[in-house]
Amino acid sequence: MGEVADKAQHAGQQAHHSEWLDHAIRAGLVAYGIVHLMVAWLAVQLALGDKSENASNSGALHALAEQPMGGVLIWMIAVGMILLVVWRLLEFAMGYQDETDDAKRWRKRAGSLGKAILYGVLAWSAIKVAVGEGSKGGTDSTTSKLMQLPGGQLIVGAVGLAIIAYGGLLVYRGWSEKFTEHLDAQGQSGKDGSAYVMFGKVGYIAKGIAIAIVGGLFGYAAITHDAKESGGLDQALQTVLAQPFGQVLLIAIAIGIACYGLFCFARAKHLSR
């Protein structure tokens, strides 16, 4: 039995370090970048007064589906996200073997599992849009169901704090340029490298701010016990738009989200994992 487990682990490690997985990751990152560029475009449209589509991952998928060859694009994004899920699950199961600190290794593995879940949600959304079952609705119903659970108000508040923490982490990684570890040496050098680092810095910070606002909406919903106060990325961006100089702020965040999408392309080209 132990020999079978050892063989399975060895096979998994070979898959984790294989060339085909590099190609799969690159394809997934390109798909992820396309989604962010579409979200950025919808955010600009929202800033200019067009509210026909949600400025969110779901809205971006619906907008893509309406383009020529949109159905094919959506399926490609779904496949790309599934490939990223496979990558992160392999990292969770067998990654970070060179990390000598067990606690740090499992913390990194937990992070990989969380990313696998995020990519999986986006993959599922893309599949639903592709087959015509995707909804453009928000997160009110989900938050309402959580509210109805025992301790639901605390659960929603905890979700909000977790989302804020994740947004803060992205801002930190952007400001400190920790994300450069995802680029190989060539991707960090020369004029192109400087541009890639700039895309990453602006992109991580802008995306982190947007996600932190989403977490703030969940926290406010928990405090007021009103599920309608929660919301996803679209509602967070509309909250930005409602502030003084909101149009300028929203366009700035949209540019930042677009930069994150461009960084995904750079990372796909100069992958270092």
C-alpha positions as CSV (number, residue, x, y, z in Angstrom):
1,M,0.0,0.0,0.0
2,G,2.9,2.3,0.9
3,E,4.6,1.5,-2.4
4,V,1.4,2.5,-4.4
5,A,1.2,5.8,-2.5
6,D,4.9,6.5,-3.2
7,K,4.4,5.8,-6.9
8,A,1.3,8.0,-7.0
9,Q,3.3,10.8,-5.3
10,H,6.2,10.4,-7.7
11,A,3.8,10.6,-10.7
12,G,2.2,13.7,-9.2
13,Q,5.5,15.4,-8.7
14,Q,6.5,14.6,-12.3
15,A,3.2,16.1,-13.5
16,H,3.8,19.2,-11.3
17,H,7.2,19.8,-12.9
18,S,6.3,18.8,-16.5
19,E,6.5,20.9,-19.6
20,W,2.8,20.3,-20.5
21,L,1.8,21.9,-17.2
22,D,3.8,25.1,-18.1
23,H,1.9,25.3,-21.4
24,A,-1.4,24.8,-19.5
25,I,-0.6,27.5,-17.0
26,R,0.3,29.9,-19.8
27,A,-3.0,29.2,-21.5
28,G,-4.9,29.8,-18.3
29,L,-3.1,33.0,-17.5
30,V,-3.9,34.4,-21.0
31,A,-7.6,33.5,-20.4
32,Y,-7.4,35.2,-16.9
33,G,-5.9,38.3,-18.5
34,I,-8.6,38.5,-21.1
35,V,-11.3,38.5,-18.3
36,H,-9.5,41.3,-16.5
37,L,-9.3,43.4,-19.6
38,M,-13.0,42.9,-20.2
39,V,-13.8,43.9,-16.5
40,A,-11.7,47.0,-17.0
41,W,-13.5,47.9,-20.2
42,L,-16.9,47.5,-18.4
43,A,-15.7,49.6,-15.5
44,V,-14.8,52.4,-17.9
45,Q,-18.3,52.1,-19.5
46,L,-19.8,52.2,-16.0
47,A,-17.8,55.4,-15.3
48,L,-19.1,56.9,-18.5
49,G,-22.7,56.1,-17.6
50,D,-23.4,52.7,-19.3
51,K,-24.9,50.2,-16.8
52,S,-26.0,47.6,-19.4
53,E,-23.5,45.1,-18.1
54,N,-22.1,44.4,-14.6
55,A,-18.5,45.4,-14.2
56,S,-17.6,42.0,-12.8
57,N,-16.2,38.6,-13.9
58,S,-19.8,37.5,-14.6
59,G,-20.5,40.7,-16.6
60,A,-17.2,40.3,-18.5
61,L,-18.2,36.7,-19.5
62,H,-21.6,37.8,-20.6
63,A,-20.1,40.7,-22.6
64,L,-17.6,38.3,-24.3
65,A,-20.4,35.8,-25.1
66,E,-22.2,38.5,-27.1
67,Q,-19.2,39.1,-29.4
68,P,-18.5,37.3,-32.7
69,M,-17.2,33.8,-31.8
70,G,-18.2,34.6,-28.2
71,G,-19.3,31.1,-27.4
72,V,-15.9,29.7,-28.4
73,L,-14.1,32.4,-26.4
74,I,-16.1,31.5,-23.3
75,W,-15.3,27.8,-23.6
76,M,-11.6,28.7,-24.1
77,I,-11.7,30.8,-20.9
78,A,-13.5,27.9,-19.0
79,V,-10.8,25.5,-20.1
80,G,-8.1,27.9,-19.2
81,M,-9.5,28.3,-15.7
82,I,-9.8,24.6,-15.3
83,L,-6.1,24.3,-16.3
84,L,-5.2,26.8,-13.6
85,V,-7.3,24.8,-11.1
86,V,-5.3,21.7,-11.9
87,W,-2.0,23.7,-11.4
88,R,-3.0,25.0,-8.0
89,L,-4.3,21.7,-6.8
90,L,-1.0,20.1,-7.8
91,E,0.7,22.8,-5.8
92,F,-1.6,22.2,-2.9
93,A,-0.8,18.4,-3.0
94,M,2.9,18.4,-3.8
95,G,4.2,22.0,-4.1
96,Y,6.8,23.9,-2.1
97,Q,8.9,20.8,-1.3
98,D,12.0,23.0,-1.1
99,E,10.4,25.0,1.8
100,T,12.2,23.9,5.0
101,D,9.6,25.5,7.3
102,D,6.6,23.2,7.6
103,A,4.3,25.9,8.8
104,K,5.3,28.2,5.9
105,R,5.0,25.3,3.4
106,W,1.4,24.5,4.5
107,R,0.5,28.2,4.5
108,K,1.6,28.4,0.9
109,R,-0.3,25.2,0.1
110,A,-3.4,26.7,1.7
111,G,-3.0,29.7,-0.5
112,S,-2.8,27.5,-3.6
113,L,-6.0,25.8,-2.5
114,G,-7.7,29.1,-2.1
115,K,-6.7,30.2,-5.6
116,A,-7.9,26.9,-7.0
117,I,-11.3,27.6,-5.5
118,L,-11.3,31.1,-7.0
119,Y,-10.3,29.8,-10.5
120,G,-12.9,27.0,-10.1
121,V,-15.7,29.5,-9.4
122,L,-14.7,31.5,-12.5
123,A,-14.5,28.3,-14.6
124,W,-18.0,27.3,-13.4
125,S,-19.4,30.7,-14.2
126,A,-17.9,30.5,-17.7
127,I,-19.4,27.1,-18.3
128,K,-22.8,28.3,-17.2
129,V,-22.6,31.3,-19.5
130,A,-21.4,29.1,-22.4
131,V,-24.5,26.8,-22.0
132,G,-26.9,29.7,-21.5
133,E,-27.5,29.3,-17.8
134,G,-25.4,32.1,-16.4
135,S,-27.0,34.8,-14.3
136,K,-26.1,38.5,-14.3
137,G,-27.3,38.8,-10.8
138,G,-25.3,39.9,-7.8
139,T,-24.5,38.3,-4.4
140,D,-27.6,39.4,-2.5
141,S,-29.2,35.9,-2.4
142,T,-26.1,34.2,-1.3
143,T,-25.5,36.7,1.5
144,S,-29.2,36.4,2.5
145,K,-28.8,32.6,2.8
146,L,-25.7,33.1,5.0
147,M,-27.6,35.6,7.2
148,Q,-30.3,33.0,7.9
149,L,-27.8,30.5,9.3
150,P,-27.1,30.3,13.0
151,G,-24.6,33.0,13.6
152,G,-25.1,34.2,10.0
153,Q,-24.3,37.8,10.8
154,L,-20.9,36.8,12.2
155,I,-20.3,34.5,9.2
156,V,-21.0,37.3,6.7
157,G,-18.8,39.6,8.8
158,A,-16.0,37.0,8.8
159,V,-16.3,36.6,5.0
160,G,-16.0,40.4,4.7
161,L,-12.9,40.5,6.8
162,A,-11.3,37.6,4.8
163,I,-12.0,39.4,1.6
164,I,-10.6,42.7,3.0
165,A,-7.5,40.8,4.1
166,Y,-7.0,39.3,0.6
167,G,-7.4,42.7,-1.0
168,G,-4.8,44.1,1.5
169,L,-2.5,41.2,0.6
170,L,-2.7,42.1,-3.1
171,V,-2.0,45.8,-2.4
172,Y,1.0,44.7,-0.3
173,R,2.3,42.4,-3.0
174,G,1.9,45.2,-5.5
175,W,3.5,47.9,-3.4
176,S,6.5,45.7,-2.4
177,E,6.8,44.2,-5.9
178,K,6.6,40.7,-4.4
179,F,4.8,39.6,-7.6
180,T,8.1,39.8,-9.6
181,E,8.9,36.3,-8.3
182,H,6.3,35.1,-10.9
183,L,8.5,36.4,-13.8
184,D,11.7,34.9,-15.0
185,A,14.9,36.9,-15.1
186,Q,14.3,38.0,-18.7
187,G,10.8,39.2,-17.8
188,Q,12.3,41.6,-15.2
189,S,15.1,43.1,-17.2
190,G,15.3,45.8,-19.9
191,K,12.6,48.2,-21.0
192,D,10.1,45.3,-21.4
193,G,10.8,44.1,-17.9
194,S,10.3,47.6,-16.5
195,A,6.9,47.8,-18.2
196,Y,5.9,44.4,-16.9
197,V,6.8,45.4,-13.4
198,M,4.8,48.6,-13.7
199,F,1.8,46.7,-15.0
200,G,2.1,44.3,-12.1
201,K,2.5,47.0,-9.5
202,V,-0.4,49.1,-10.7
203,G,-2.5,46.1,-11.4
204,Y,-2.1,44.4,-8.0
205,I,-2.7,47.6,-6.1
206,A,-5.9,48.5,-8.1
207,K,-7.3,45.0,-7.9
208,G,-6.5,44.8,-4.2
209,I,-8.4,48.1,-3.5
210,A,-11.4,46.9,-5.5
211,I,-11.5,43.6,-3.7
212,A,-11.1,45.3,-0.3
213,I,-14.2,47.4,-1.1
214,V,-16.1,44.2,-1.8
215,G,-15.1,43.0,1.6
216,G,-16.2,46.3,3.1
217,L,-19.6,45.9,1.6
218,F,-19.9,42.4,3.2
219,G,-18.8,43.9,6.5
220,Y,-21.4,46.7,6.2
221,A,-24.1,44.1,5.4
222,A,-23.2,42.2,8.5
223,I,-23.3,45.3,10.7
224,T,-26.7,46.4,9.3
225,H,-28.1,42.9,8.9
226,D,-29.1,43.8,5.4
227,A,-28.0,41.4,2.6
228,K,-28.8,44.0,0.0
229,E,-25.8,46.1,1.3
230,S,-23.4,43.3,0.2
231,G,-22.3,42.9,-3.3
232,G,-19.6,41.8,-5.7
233,L,-17.1,43.7,-7.8
234,D,-19.8,45.6,-9.8
235,Q,-21.4,47.0,-6.7
236,A,-18.0,47.9,-5.3
237,L,-17.2,49.9,-8.4
238,Q,-20.5,51.6,-8.3
239,T,-19.8,52.6,-4.7
240,V,-16.5,54.1,-6.0
241,L,-18.5,56.0,-8.7
242,A,-20.8,57.5,-6.1
243,Q,-17.9,59.2,-4.2
244,P,-16.6,62.7,-4.9
245,F,-14.5,62.5,-8.1
246,G,-15.9,59.0,-8.4
247,Q,-15.7,59.0,-12.2
248,V,-12.0,59.8,-12.1
249,L,-11.4,57.2,-9.3
250,L,-13.3,54.5,-11.2
251,I,-11.4,55.1,-14.4
252,A,-8.2,54.9,-12.5
253,I,-9.2,51.6,-10.9
254,A,-10.3,50.4,-14.4
255,I,-6.8,51.2,-15.8
256,G,-5.3,49.3,-12.9
257,I,-7.4,46.2,-13.5
258,A,-6.4,46.4,-17.2
259,C,-2.8,46.6,-16.0
260,Y,-3.3,43.4,-14.0
261,G,-4.7,41.7,-17.2
262,L,-1.6,42.8,-19.1
263,F,0.6,41.5,-16.3
264,C,-1.1,38.1,-16.7
265,F,0.0,38.1,-20.3
266,A,3.6,39.0,-19.3
267,R,3.5,36.3,-16.7
268,A,2.4,33.8,-19.3
269,K,5.3,34.8,-21.6
270,H,7.9,34.8,-18.8
271,L,6.5,32.2,-16.5
272,S,8.5,31.5,-13.3
273,R,6.8,29.2,-10.8
